Amino acid sequence: MKLPDQEAFDASSTHEDVPAGELESGPSSDPRPDGPLDTDNKELEVPKDPLLFIQLNELLGWPQALEWKETGRWVLFEEKLEVGAGRWSAPHVPTLALPSLQKLRSLLAEGLILLDCPAQSLLELVEQVTRVESLSPELRGQLQTLLLQRPQHHFSTTGTSPCWGPTHPRKASYDEEAPLKEQNPLRQKLPPGAEAGAVLAGELGFLAQPLGAFVRLRDPVVLGPLTEVPLPSRFFCLLLGPPMLGRGYHEMGRAAAVLLSDPQFQWSVRRANSLHDLLAALDAFLEEVTVLPPGRWDPTARISPPKCLPSQHKRFTLQVQVKGLLPPHRAPAEDRHRDGPQAPSVELQRTGRLFGGLVQDVRRKASWYPSDFLDALHPQCFSAMLYIYLATITNAITFGGLLGDATGGSQGVLESFLGTAVAGAAFCLMAAQPLTILSSTGPVLVFERLLFSFSRDNSLDYLPFRLWVGIWVATFCLVLVATEASVLVRYFTRFTEEGFCALISLIFIYDAVGKMLNLTHDYPIQKHGSPAYGCLCQYPGPGGNESQWTRTRQNDRDDIFSMDLGLVNASLLPPPECVQRGGYPRGPGCHTVPDIAFFSLLLFFTSFLFAMALKHVRTSRFFPSVVRKVLSDFSSVLAILLGCALDAYLGLPTPKLTVPREFKPTLPGRGWLVSPFGANPWWLSVVAALPALLLSILIFMDQQITAVILNRPEYKLRKGAGFHLDLFCVAVLMLLTSVLGLPWYVSATVISLAHMDSLRKESRACSPGEPPSFLGIREQRLTGLMVFILTGVSIFLAPVLKFIPMPVLYGIFLYMGVAALSSIQFIKRVQLLLMPTKHQPDLLLLRHVPLSRVHLFTAIQLACLGLLWIIKSTPAAIIFPLMLLGLVGVRKALEWVFSSQELLWLDELMPEEERSILDKGLEPEHSFSGSDSEDSELMYQPKAPEINISVN
């Protein structure tokens, strides 16, 4: 590094407050903390230094009673001791006065610098730092006694933040060999291997001139009670001097602590060999600070920690480039391009051999197979299993009923349960991506309805015709696997994925709301004067004949039948009491309960809102972190249990979950194996290839779009994908379900993403102010396998499952659809259409693309989505698979409307565009524009957490 001119610092005397440099921990802030920096023939590993806890001990009480008192602490962010309130402040981004950094630099330049100090105890360290020529033996002794005095710590006992909160000060007698007991909850939050750094600062009257010392211990050692957390200390900084105006030494101590908390400065200081290296690291820090002009902000305001910490990767890259660790002939654009267009993954590279991709998928996934079961031994998997099980059986019942209507009873709920169990379990055992949940989907259901209508209109035997369609589809899919056609999924950009996801999410929402509205027909809301209104009690006459009713009219009220018995209007008695009194209930409303429709809506919205609220508890400020995590993981299960409890409490006969009671096909007279021809002519087996071609396109698009979404890099899947193997499994299962007359199954996007969302892994040891970092997905096969086994067993669990109200499950369906819809960039851009410019959020997308172009791109997506919905809902639905494929063509045509730079922000580049950019030596602007491009709310990132994942 180049040391700036010293005069540049002496000339500066302003008092602007500046936010400290970027603060983040390596393990949690960078998606690739250990990622290599590519060189020509080798890789330079990004160092992963231990996390550093820094504590500021301030000397107070001069000239009466001197004592060391802990006044601040840092891990990533600063926590100040609020003495009056008796607690630590909330973690915040530290701000420093610029003169404090300048004075600190001057003091260190003239002070004592000990690098790789061999001290093994606090006593030895104190003897080392007090060996200053300017100190007389008497003053040296006084200073050593003062430095060995036990500091007063402020311990945390209960949590007011995700990591700690209110505390009570304690004092203890000095005993260097007996460090503080590990009773501080902060110790539990720090990862193994963490180290400490101590900064001691204050005014000392018997010193004639400032005394500064910076020590890096060769071997970290616990320095007695110097820090509140008994960690091995690596750094020690001493800043003492005669009294001065203001809080000069306090601010210098804070400046030293903030420097040590900065990962880049810490990395440099750990490798410094001289005073020159130390000052160069401080100068590099000063070059990156951002100045806030005085009078434009409140210096007492505390800046809250950001939701997403910026990456240190680029800072480290610049550092090693300056030091000459990277090849000088390497083009900067090539290095920075690692965040832009990337080469296709291993799974999407052609081998040039028949079934070559399939063979590679099998070899790649075979090594992970044992861990696919061992990794499931975690309580979170139990929660995910219950959640997805309930969603799966609800989906099976819903689509089973719809399938029965669409196929005239040829298939039904039993086939849906059996097919889901068999196909799903087989897929979880054999597939490359076991997190995928197979299910009947809306597009496939539309095709089934069209196929049945064609068979009925042409007097064909439906199931045999369907068998040959399935055989041809399996054949076509095997051809696609053999020719490695799955590599074409590289052309499925976000434009295609979002159009498909939005369509399926809207189908979920539409079906959930539609099912609830249908309840008003099955359980009509009885209004006064409606045909279903009224239930009167009829009493027999004296001779045994039924009495005659008289019609009365009072004060222009509606007509009612009445027969007065004393003070009781017998005609208005409830049916049970009417029978008890010897009467007979008469009227259309006697056997209906008017509250069912309203109460079903109450259960519907309760389960939906409760699931949404509990899902967001994880990021709230209430309850300890463990409780928040449990409530969030079991949000859907708890919502279902609440709905069941409410239903049981009121005891109303709401519609309940129904499962088959007998194990036999829905269509009377047929066996489990479908006849190849039945009453159909032999040549129909050849004609079936035509509709099978369209269905193959639909299966390929449905399966592979879901696979692309599930295997996106932001989900941090370690075990890789297997597009060829997954499609092969779907082809085999297509053949099996066709032979057995079961529904066809393909990857269900909504439930699959909900499955992944329920298996999110997040960091536990969070530093104060740092949100839990998303670590990836718990990749295993057991949850999916158990879900489908339980689905098959559900046929025999009718006595238990019959108590679950259907409105509750519809509410969970609505929750999954809304969560899926809200997690895609497309919906956020739709919101911009309805938002005045002055109220729009400061999104990076809007900084680089004109708003009119953003609106044009969104309008094109809306038009495509509307066209897909219209085609799906009309007799033209037979071409629906071609329209899905047409989304790729529309996206390709957008290259004539939008520039590559705009498409890179609005969507993604297609393979040809990526190669063109690389060949021309161009760079995507958003990848290299500096720190402001590190995070964008409109880029494909897990809102990690809120994976928000969920999408069918």
MINUBA-369824 format. One record per residue (C-alpha): x negated, y, z negated. Coordinates in steps of 0.5 Angstrom, whole numbers, padded with zeros to 4 digits, always signed. Layout:
XYZ ...
***
This chain:
+0000+0000+0000 -0002+0007+0001 -0003+0011-0005 +0001+0018-0004 -0003+0025-0006 -0003+0026-0013 -0001+0033-0012 +0005+0031-0009 +0008+0029-0016 +0005+0035-0020 +0008+0040-0015 +0015+0037-0016 +0018+0040-0023 +0026+0040-0021 +0030+0036-0026 +0035+0032-0021 +0038+0025-0023 +0036+0020-0019 +0039+0013-0019 +0034+0008-0020 +0032+0003-0014 +0036-0003-0012 +0037-0007-0018 +0039-0015-0017 +0037-0022-0019 +0033-0026-0014 +0037-0032-0015 +0044-0029-0015 +0044-0023-0010 +0041-0026-0004 +0044-0031+0000 +0037-0034+0002 +0033-0033-0005 +0028-0038-0003 +0029-0037+0005 +0023-0037+0009 +0020-0031+0013 +0018-0034+0020 +0012-0034+0022 +0009-0037+0029 +0006-0044+0026 +0008-0043+0018 +0013-0041+0014 +0012-0035+0008 +0016-0037+0002 +0020-0031-0001 +0017-0032-0009 +0022-0033-0014 +0019-0030-0020 +0022-0031-0027 +0028-0027-0029 +0026-0021-0034 +0029-0018-0040 +0027-0011-0042 +0028-0008-0048 +0026-0001-0051 +0024+0000-0058 +0024+0007-0060 +0020+0010-0066 +0025+0014-0070 +0025+0018-0076 +0019+0023-0076 +0016+0026-0080 +0020+0022-0086 +0021+0015-0085 +0019+0012-0079 +0022+0006-0076 +0023+0002-0069 +0030+0001-0067 +0032-0002-0061 +0036+0003-0056 +0037+0000-0050 +0036-0006-0046 +0036-0008-0038 +0036-0015-0034 +0039-0012-0028 +0043-0006-0031 +0042-0002-0037 +0046-0002-0043 +0045+0004-0048 +0046+0003-0056 +0052+0007-0057 +0050+0009-0065 +0057+0012-0067 +0061+0007-0064 +0056+0001-0067 +0056-0003-0060 +0053-0003-0053 +0055+0001-0047 +0058-0003-0041 +0053-0005-0036 +0051+0001-0031 +0046+0003-0026 +0041+0007-0029 +0040+0014-0027 +0033+0018-0029 +0031+0025-0029 +0025+0025-0024 +0020+0029-0028 +0020+0023-0033 +0018+0018-0027 +0012+0024-0026 +0010+0024-0033 +0010+0017-0033 +0006+0016-0027 +0001+0021-0030 +0001+0018-0037 -0001+0011-0034 -0006+0014-0029 -0010+0016-0035 -0008+0011-0040 -0010+0004-0042 -0009-0002-0037 -0010-0009-0039 -0008-0014-0033 -0008-0021-0035 -0009-0020-0042 -0011-0026-0046 -0007-0024-0053 -0004-0030-0056 +0000-0026-0061 +0003-0019-0063 -0003-0018-0068 -0008-0019-0062 -0004-0015-0057 -0004-0009-0062 -0011-0010-0063 -0012-0010-0056 -0008-0003-0054 -0011+0001-0060 -0018+0000-0058 -0018+0007-0055 -0024+0012-0056 -0020+0018-0058 -0017+0014-0064 -0021+0015-0071 -0022+0008-0075 -0017+0011-0080 -0012+0013-0074 -0013+0006-0071 -0011+0003-0077 -0005+0007-0078 -0002+0006-0071 -0004-0002-0072 +0001-0002-0078 +0006+0002-0075 +0006-0003-0069 +0007-0009-0073 +0013-0006-0076 +0019-0010-0075 +0024-0007-0071 +0031-0006-0072 +0035-0010-0067 +0043-0009-0065 +0046-0016-0065 +0052-0018-0060 +0057-0022-0064 +0063-0022-0059 +0065-0020-0052 +0067-0014-0049 +0064-0015-0042 +0063-0021-0038 +0057-0023-0042 +0057-0019-0049 +0060-0013-0053 +0061-0011-0060 +0055-0012-0065 +0053-0010-0072 +0045-0008-0074 +0041-0012-0078 +0034-0012-0081 +0030-0017-0083 +0023-0018-0087 +0017-0018-0082 +0014-0025-0081 +0011-0026-0074 +0010-0033-0074 +0018-0034-0075 +0021-0031-0069 +0029-0029-0069 +0033-0035-0069 +0037-0036-0062 +0044-0033-0065 +0044-0028-0060 +0049-0030-0054 +0045-0026-0049 +0040-0032-0050 +0045-0037-0047 +0046-0032-0041 +0039-0032-0039 +0037-0038-0034 +0031-0042-0036 +0024-0040-0035 +0026-0032-0037 +0021-0028-0039 +0021-0021-0043 +0018-0014-0043 +0018-0010-0049 +0017-0002-0048 +0015+0002-0054 +0016+0010-0054 +0017+0015-0059 +0014+0021-0062 +0008+0021-0067 +0006+0027-0071 -0001+0025-0072 -0003+0024-0065 -0007+0030-0062 -0006+0027-0055 -0001+0022-0051 -0003+0015-0051 -0001+0010-0046 -0002+0003-0045 +0001-0002-0040 -0001-0010-0041 +0001-0016-0037 -0001-0022-0041 -0004-0028-0038 +0000-0033-0041 +0007-0031-0043 +0008-0031-0051 +0013-0030-0056 +0011-0024-0060 +0015-0025-0066 +0021-0021-0067 +0019-0015-0062 +0025-0017-0058 +0032-0019-0060 +0032-0025-0055 +0026-0030-0057 +0023-0030-0050 +0016-0031-0048 +0014-0024-0047 +0010-0022-0040 +0009-0015-0040 +0008-0009-0046 +0008-0002-0045 +0007+0003-0050 +0008+0011-0049 +0007+0015-0056 +0005+0022-0057 +0005+0029-0061 +0012+0032-0061 +0015+0035-0055 +0021+0039-0053 +0027+0035-0051 +0027+0027-0051 +0021+0027-0046 +0018+0020-0049 +0025+0017-0049 +0026+0018-0042 +0019+0016-0040 +0021+0009-0044 +0027+0009-0040 +0023+0010-0034 +0018+0005-0035 +0024+0000-0037 +0028+0001-0030 +0021+0000-0026 +0020-0007-0030 +0028-0008-0028 +0027-0007-0021 +0025-0014-0017 +0021-0011-0012 +0016-0007-0017 +0016-0013-0022 +0014-0017-0016 +0008-0012-0014 +0006-0011-0022 +0006-0019-0023 +0001-0019-0017 -0003-0013-0019 -0011-0013-0019 -0012-0006-0021 -0009+0001-0023 -0009+0003-0016 -0004-0003-0015 +0000-0001-0021 +0001+0006-0018 +0002+0004-0011 +0008+0000-0014 +0010+0006-0017 +0010+0010-0011 +0013+0005-0007 +0019+0005-0012 +0019+0013-0012 +0020+0013-0004 +0026+0009-0004 +0030+0013-0010 +0036+0017-0008 +0036+0024-0011 +0043+0027-0013 +0043+0035-0013 +0044+0038-0020 +0051+0041-0021 +0054+0036-0016 +0055+0031-0021 +0056+0029-0028 +0050+0027-0031 +0054+0024-0037 +0058+0019-0032 +0056+0012-0031 +0055+0009-0025 +0059+0002-0025 +0055-0004-0022 +0057-0005-0015 +0061-0011-0013 +0056-0014-0009 +0049-0013-0010 +0044-0011-0004 +0039-0016-0001 +0032-0016-0003 +0030-0020+0003 +0028-0014+0007 +0025-0010+0002 +0020-0016+0001 +0019-0017+0008 +0017-0009+0009 +0012-0011+0003 +0009-0017+0006 +0008-0013+0013 +0005-0007+0009 +0000-0012+0006 -0001-0015+0013 +0002-0022+0011 +0006-0023+0017 +0003-0024+0024 +0001-0017+0027 +0003-0019+0034 +0010-0021+0032 +0015-0016+0034 +0019-0012+0029 +0026-0013+0032 +0025-0021+0033 +0024-0021+0025 +0030-0017+0024 +0034-0021+0029 +0035-0026+0023 +0041-0023+0021 +0044-0022+0028 +0045-0027+0033 +0042-0034+0031 +0041-0040+0035 +0046-0045+0035 +0046-0050+0029 +0043-0057+0030 +0050-0060+0030 +0052-0056+0036 +0046-0057+0040 +0047-0062+0046 +0043-0069+0046 +0044-0070+0053 +0046-0078+0052 +0053-0081+0052 +0055-0081+0044 +0049-0077+0043 +0052-0072+0038 +0056-0078+0035 +0050-0082+0033 +0046-0076+0030 +0052-0074+0026 +0052-0081+0023 +0045-0081+0022 +0045-0074+0019 +0051-0075+0014 +0049-0082+0012 +0044-0080+0007 +0049-0076+0003 +0054-0081+0003 +0052-0083-0005 +0052-0076-0007 +0059-0075-0004 +0062-0079-0010 +0057-0077-0015 +0058-0070-0014 +0065-0071-0016 +0064-0072-0023 +0066-0065-0025 +0072-0063-0029 +0074-0058-0023 +0075-0064-0018 +0081-0066-0023 +0084-0059-0022 +0083-0059-0015 +0086-0066-0014 +0092-0064-0018 +0093-0058-0014 +0092-0061-0007 +0096-0067-0009 +0102-0063-0010 +0101-0059-0004 +0100-0065+0000 +0106-0069-0002 +0110-0062-0001 +0107-0062+0006 +0109-0069+0007 +0116-0068+0005 +0117-0062+0009 +0114-0064+0015 +0118-0071+0014 +0124-0068+0014 +0123-0063+0020 +0120-0069+0024 +0126-0073+0022 +0131-0068+0025 +0126-0067+0031 +0126-0074+0033 +0133-0076+0031 +0131-0081+0025 +0126-0084+0029 +0121-0082+0024 +0122-0079+0017 +0119-0078+0010 +0117-0085+0009 +0113-0085+0015 +0110-0078+0013 +0108-0081+0006 +0105-0087+0009 +0102-0084+0015 +0099-0078+0010 +0096-0083+0006 +0093-0088+0011 +0090-0083+0016 +0088-0078+0010 +0084-0083+0006 +0081-0086+0012 +0079-0080+0014 +0076-0078+0008 +0072-0084+0008 +0069-0084+0015 +0069-0077+0017 +0063-0072+0017 +0067-0066+0013 +0071-0070+0008 +0073-0063+0005 +0078-0063+0011 +0085-0065+0009 +0089-0068+0015 +0096-0067+0015 +0102-0066+0020 +0102-0059+0023 +0107-0054+0026 +0104-0054+0033 +0104-0062+0033 +0111-0062+0031 +0113-0057+0036 +0110-0062+0041 +0113-0068+0038 +0120-0065+0039 +0119-0063+0046 +0117-0071+0047 +0123-0073+0044 +0127-0069+0048 +0124-0071+0054 +0125-0078+0052 +0133-0077+0050 +0134-0073+0057 +0131-0079+0061 +0134-0084+0057 +0127-0087+0055 +0125-0091+0049 +0122-0086+0045 +0117-0090+0040 +0114-0094+0046 +0113-0088+0050 +0110-0084+0044 +0105-0090+0044 +0102-0089+0051 +0102-0082+0050 +0098-0083+0043 +0093-0088+0047 +0092-0083+0052 +0090-0078+0047 +0085-0082+0044 +0082-0084+0050 +0081-0077+0052 +0078-0075+0045 +0073-0081+0046 +0071-0078+0053 +0070-0071+0049 +0066-0074+0044 +0062-0078+0049 +0060-0072+0053 +0059-0068+0047 +0065-0063+0049 +0065-0061+0041 +0059-0056+0043 +0064-0052+0046 +0066-0049+0039 +0061-0044+0040 +0066-0040+0044 +0071-0040+0038 +0069-0033+0036 +0073-0030+0030 +0078-0027+0035 +0080-0034+0037 +0080-0037+0030 +0084-0031+0027 +0089-0031+0032 +0090-0039+0030 +0089-0038+0023 +0094-0032+0023 +0099-0036+0027 +0099-0042+0022 +0099-0038+0016 +0106-0034+0019 +0109-0041+0020 +0107-0043+0013 +0111-0036+0010 +0116-0037+0015 +0118-0044+0013 +0117-0043+0006 +0122-0037+0006 +0127-0041+0011 +0127-0046+0007 +0129-0042+0001 +0135-0038+0005 +0137-0045+0007 +0139-0046+0000 +0144-0041+0000 +0148-0045+0005 +0147-0051+0001 +0149-0048-0006 +0153-0042-0003 +0153-0035-0007 +0160-0035-0009 +0163-0028-0009 +0170-0026-0011 +0175-0027-0005 +0170-0032-0001 +0173-0039+0001 +0168-0042-0004 +0171-0038-0010 +0175-0040-0015 +0177-0046-0020 +0183-0046-0023 +0186-0051-0029 +0192-0054-0027 +0197-0057-0033 +0202-0063-0032 +0209-0060-0033 +0214-0063-0038 +0216-0069-0034 +0210-0071-0032 +0210-0067-0025 +0205-0062-0024 +0207-0055-0026 +0209-0050-0021 +0204-0044-0021 +0207-0037-0021 +0203-0031-0017 +0203-0025-0021 +0200-0018-0019 +0198-0013-0024 +0195-0006-0023 +0193-0008-0016 +0188-0013-0018 +0187-0019-0013 +0192-0025-0014 +0190-0030-0019 +0194-0037-0021 +0196-0037-0028 +0199-0040-0034 +0199-0038-0041 +0198-0042-0046 +0199-0038-0053 +0193-0033-0052 +0189-0037-0047 +0189-0036-0040 +0189-0044-0038 +0187-0042-0031 +0180-0039-0032 +0178-0045-0037 +0171-0048-0035 +0172-0055-0031 +0170-0059-0037 +0174-0056-0042 +0180-0056-0037 +0179-0064-0037 +0179-0064-0045 +0185-0060-0046 +0189-0065-0041 +0189-0061-0035 +0186-0062-0028 +0181-0057-0024 +0183-0055-0018 +0180-0050-0013 +0174-0050-0008 +0169-0048-0013 +0170-0053-0019 +0164-0057-0017 +0159-0052-0015 +0155-0048-0020 +0154-0041-0017 +0147-0040-0021 +0143-0045-0017 +0142-0040-0011 +0140-0034-0015 +0136-0039-0020 +0132-0042-0014 +0130-0036-0012 +0127-0034-0019 +0123-0040-0019 +0121-0039-0012 +0118-0032-0014 +0116-0034-0021 +0111-0040-0018 +0109-0035-0012 +0107-0029-0017 +0105-0033-0023 +0100-0037-0018 +0097-0030-0015 +0096-0027-0022 +0093-0033-0025 +0088-0034-0019 +0086-0026-0020 +0085-0027-0027 +0078-0030-0026 +0076-0023-0024 +0080-0019-0029 +0077-0016-0036 +0082-0020-0040 +0080-0027-0044 +0073-0030-0044 +0069-0032-0038 +0071-0040-0040 +0078-0038-0041 +0079-0034-0034 +0075-0040-0030 +0080-0045-0033 +0086-0041-0031 +0084-0039-0024 +0082-0046-0023 +0089-0049-0025 +0093-0043-0023 +0097-0047-0018 +0098-0053-0023 +0100-0048-0028 +0105-0044-0024 +0108-0051-0022 +0109-0053-0029 +0112-0046-0031 +0117-0047-0026 +0119-0054-0028 +0119-0052-0036 +0124-0046-0034 +0128-0051-0030 +0128-0056-0035 +0130-0050-0040 +0136-0048-0037 +0138-0055-0034 +0141-0053-0028 +0142-0058-0022 +0137-0054-0017 +0134-0059-0011 +0129-0063-0014 +0123-0067-0010 +0126-0073-0007 +0121-0079-0005 +0123-0085-0001 +0125-0091-0006 +0124-0097-0001 +0118-0099+0003 +0122-0099+0010 +0122-0095+0017 +0127-0090+0017 +0130-0092+0024 +0134-0098+0023 +0132-0105+0026 +0125-0103+0028 +0118-0106+0025 +0112-0103+0023 +0109-0105+0030 +0111-0101+0036 +0113-0105+0042 +0108-0103+0048 +0114-0102+0053 +0121-0103+0050 +0126-0101+0055 +0121-0097+0059 +0119-0099+0066 +0111-0101+0066 +0109-0095+0070 +0111-0090+0064 +0105-0092+0061 +0101-0088+0067 +0105-0082+0067 +0104-0081+0059 +0097-0079+0061 +0100-0072+0063 +0103-0070+0057 +0097-0073+0053 +0093-0069+0057 +0096-0063+0054 +0097-0066+0047 +0089-0067+0047 +0088-0060+0049 +0092-0058+0043 +0089-0063+0038 +0082-0061+0040 +0083-0054+0039 +0087-0055+0032 +0082-0060+0030 +0075-0056+0032 +0078-0049+0030 +0079-0051+0023 +0072-0055+0023 +0069-0048+0025 +0072-0044+0020 +0071-0050+0014 +0063-0050+0016 +0062-0042+0017 +0055-0040+0014 +0058-0036+0008 +0061-0042+0005 +0054-0045+0004 +0055-0052+0005 +0049-0056+0004 +0051-0062+0007 +0052-0060+0014 +0058-0061+0019 +0059-0066+0024 +0064-0064+0029 +0063-0070+0034 +0064-0075+0028 +0070-0072+0026 +0073-0072+0033 +0072-0079+0033 +0075-0080+0027 +0082-0076+0029 +0082-0080+0036 +0081-0087+0032 +0087-0085+0027 +0091-0082+0033 +0091-0089+0036 +0093-0093+0029 +0099-0088+0028 +0101-0089+0035 +0101-0096+0034 +0105-0096+0027 +0110-0091+0029 +0107-0086+0024 +0106-0078+0025 +0100-0075+0029 +0095-0072+0024 +0090-0067+0025 +0086-0062+0020 +0091-0057+0017 +0087-0051+0016 +0091-0048+0010 +0091-0054+0006 +0084-0055+0008 +0081-0048+0006 +0086-0048-0001 +0082-0055-0002 +0075-0051-0001 +0077-0045-0005 +0079-0050-0011 +0072-0053-0011 +0068-0046-0011 +0062-0046-0015 +0060-0040-0019 +0054-0038-0023 +0055-0039-0030 +0049-0035-0033 +0051-0028-0031 +0047-0022-0033 +0051-0016-0036 +0054-0012-0031 +0053-0018-0025 +0059-0021-0023 +0059-0029-0022 +0055-0030-0016 +0058-0035-0011 +0054-0041-0010 +0057-0046-0005 +0063-0051-0005 +0063-0058-0009 +0062-0062-0003 +0064-0069-0004 +0069-0074-0002 +0073-0077-0008 +0078-0071-0009 +0081-0072-0002 +0081-0079-0003 +0084-0079-0009 +0089-0074-0006 +0091-0079-0001 +0091-0085-0005 +0096-0081-0010 +0100-0079-0004 +0101-0087-0002 +0103-0089-0009 +0108-0083-0010 +0113-0087-0007 +0113-0091-0013 +0113-0085-0018 +0120-0082-0016 +0122-0083-0023 +0117-0077-0025 +0116-0073-0019 +0124-0072-0019 +0124-0067-0024 +0120-0062-0020 +0124-0057-0017 +0123-0056-0009 +0124-0048-0010 +0117-0048-0014 +0114-0052-0009 +0116-0047-0003 +0113-0042-0008 +0106-0045-0007 +0107-0046+0000 +0108-0038+0000 +0102-0037-0004 +0098-0041+0001 +0100-0038+0007 +0100-0031+0004 +0093-0032+0001 +0091-0035+0008 +0093-0029+0011 +0090-0024+0007 +0083-0027+0007 +0082-0025+0015 +0079-0019+0018 +0085-0018+0023 +0090-0017+0017 +0085-0011+0014 +0085-0008+0021 +0093-0008+0022 +0093-0004+0015 +0089+0001+0019 +0094+0002+0024 +0099+0004+0018 +0094+0008+0014 +0092+0016+0016 +0085+0017+0017 +0084+0021+0011 +0086+0015+0007 +0082+0010+0010 +0077+0006+0006 +0070+0008+0008 +0068+0001+0012 +0062+0000+0015 +0066-0002+0021 +0069+0005+0022 +0062+0008+0022 +0060+0005+0028 +0066+0004+0032 +0071+0009+0034 +0078+0008+0031 +0081+0008+0037 +0077+0002+0040 +0078-0001+0033 +0086+0000+0034 +0085-0003+0041 +0082-0009+0039 +0087-0010+0034 +0093-0009+0039 +0090-0014+0043 +0090-0019+0038 +0097-0017+0036 +0100-0018+0043 +0096-0025+0043 +0099-0027+0037 +0106-0025+0039 +0106-0028+0045 +0104-0035+0042 +0109-0034+0037 +0114-0033+0042 +0112-0039+0047 +0112-0043+0040 +0119-0042+0039 +0122-0043+0046 +0123-0049+0051 +0116-0046+0054 +0113-0049+0048 +0110-0055+0052 +0105-0050+0055 +0103-0048+0048 +0096-0052+0048 +0094-0048+0054 +0096-0042+0051 +0091-0043+0045 +0086-0045+0050 +0087-0038+0053 +0085-0034+0047 +0078-0036+0049 +0079-0034+0056 +0082-0027+0053 +0076-0026+0049 +0071-0027+0055 +0075-0022+0058 +0074-0017+0053 +0067-0016+0055 +0069-0012+0060 +0073-0008+0056 +0068-0007+0050 +0061-0006+0049 +0057-0012+0046 +0055-0007+0040 +0063-0006+0039 +0064-0014+0040 +0059-0015+0035 +0062-0011+0029 +0069-0013+0031 +0068-0020+0033 +0062-0024+0034 +0058-0025+0041 +0059-0031+0045 +0053-0035+0047 +0051-0032+0053 +0052-0025+0050 +0047-0027+0045 +0042-0030+0050 +0043-0023+0054 +0041-0019+0048 +0035-0023+0046 +0032-0023+0053 +0033-0016+0054 +0030-0015+0047 +0036-0011+0044 +0038-0011+0037 +0045-0011+0034 +0045-0004+0030 +0049-0007+0024 +0044-0012+0023 +0038-0007+0022 +0041-0001+0020 +0038-0001+0013 +0042-0002+0007 +0048+0001+0009 +0050-0005+0013 +0048-0010+0007 +0056-0011+0006 +0062-0009+0009 +0069-0011+0007 +0071-0012+0014 +0066-0017+0016 +0067-0025+0015 +0065-0026+0008 +0067-0030+0002 +0071-0025-0003 +0067-0029-0007 +0069-0031-0009 +0076-0030-0007 +0072-0036-0002 +0079-0032-0001 +0080-0038+0002 +0086-0041+0004 +0089-0042+0011 +0094-0049+0016 
***
